[in-house]
């Protein structure tokens, strides 16, 4: 996969740099905040090689890529004027409902920290294992050095959070870090530990332990954003850069210690106590629910809302039980992918499911979920059931984590302690059970021999005598080789295999008997699905999404059934050409890998209704069935 080309293709299909308000990445996803969602072509992005899927949730347009996401993100920054710290138009107020804004806020604050968060958690866990087996002395220098390496991130967590929170709240990041540093300053920390009273201008300061905390600094940076904005407007630009940070620190540090900090600390303790109260009602039921629902939350990117709860539990109680409930859910999706690999005879699905299983073991489930289990539907549900059982077992033993990290076979050490055996048992029960259930009940791939024979006999053949489903030309026009199209995403075959046509009239007809899977609001593109499972994407013109539907008339909606020759849409060729748009129309098979061959017609000119593409299926694949 050429990451630079992929980044460029994604950039084009999200509407270009001007349509991006903000972008960052987490472990597997590029997370865009777009100005105009209608300018983004979700279907085209999903069909790109290297893209697992696209998810719209929490007010964000999320492009799931997998382990290479950071490389693609770096390439995106290279070809744009966007930066890792801010994006064009970032100062604009985030729109959307309160819940979407909350999810966007939390994911934006914690996503950049995910790598070091997981690594630090793993190091803390390994250190605990070394001590428990007596391999290192807890009073020795080796332990102290390793403990410093693993615990420093968590101890200085307010500083890291100040930096990322400042980006979300549009505050000077170094000013926010200075505020966080004041909260964990050694003199104040020592005063709290020794019980020494401290006052500010005769007002008693309610000291607290702010190291490793989450909520106080996030709330403090939010208040700081208003203070900084006020002083920036108050002072002339000649003294603004000096006096704004000066007054912000003079006011915000005491204000945080006197008011914001105590309020946030109370809120933090209340959240931890509330979670514990729910958990203690029935740990097993809590584990069943979280084990079943965790991957559903991950699909929509909503799991970020629980990350502060996990960190807060560790800050208040020293351990977190929520992490232990969700680990088996990750294992279950990996197990379901393994079950698909062991059962399927489809070479394409085998090629997807085995790597998905491996990445799932290392805590990255998007390839398994989007590429395998969710696509087949039933394996995803069976994995949720297995995850619930595994989560219930883990909770029944009282398993908990000393740090927050990606749930994988490598991070078992963070669960060392009370209930560790229960976590390991729950993890492997979920993995194995999901594999077995998927293998036995997940999907049915066997074709009906009589029906298959009849279909093969009835299917038209091509000039080589190969039989398969025929997709006819959706319009009348000159045939152009896909490689010659002036669009790198289509020309490279990244969108799929097929043909291009230069239309001689502005009418688009149905090329198959089947269903309209997606009729784009801009009326320039249509996703169709044949009765046998072929996925056909028709894109009228290049970059015509920018017209917003001007010059197009659509006669179908998403979900409609169509028959070959039905009029799908009309478009004004003269209008498109006068506005400078290339009217070349693309018709590609986006699931071409499911076929043994995708054979485009070699004629130089096609009338609507003439054979354009022949789909030759693998003998051992029944695309009609897909799932049972």
Secondary structure, 3 states (H helix, E strand, C coil): CCHHHHHHHHHHHCCCHHHEEEEEECCCEEEEEECCHHHCCHHHHHCCCCCCEEEEECCEEEEECCCCHHHHHHHHHHCCCCCCCCCCCCCCCCCCCHHHHHHHHHHHHHHHHHHHHHHHHHHHHHHHHHHHCCCCCCCCHHHHHHHHHHHHHHHCHHHHHHHHHHHHHCCCHHHHHHHHHHHCCHHHHHHHHHCCCEEECCEEECCCCCCCCCHHHHHHHHHHHHHHHHHHHHCCHHHHHHHHHHHHHHHHHHHHHHHHHHHHHHHHHHHHHHHHHHHHHCHHHHHHHHHHHHHHHHHCCCCHHHHHHHHHHHHHHCCECHHHHHHHHHHHHHHHHHHHHHHCCCHHHHHHHHHHHHHHHCCCCHHHHHHHHHHHCHHHHHHHHHHHHHHHHHHHCCCCECCCCCCCHHHHHHHCCCCHHHHHHHHHHHHHHHHHHHHHHHCCCCCCHHHHHHHHHHCCECCCCCECEEEECCCCEEEECHHHCCCHHHHCCCCCEEEEEEECCCEEECCCCEEEEEECCCCCEEEEEECCCCEEEEECCCCHHHHCCCCEEECCCCCCEECCCCEEEEECHHHHHHCCCCCCEEEEECCHHHEEEEEECCCCEECCCCEEEEEEECCCCCCCCCCC
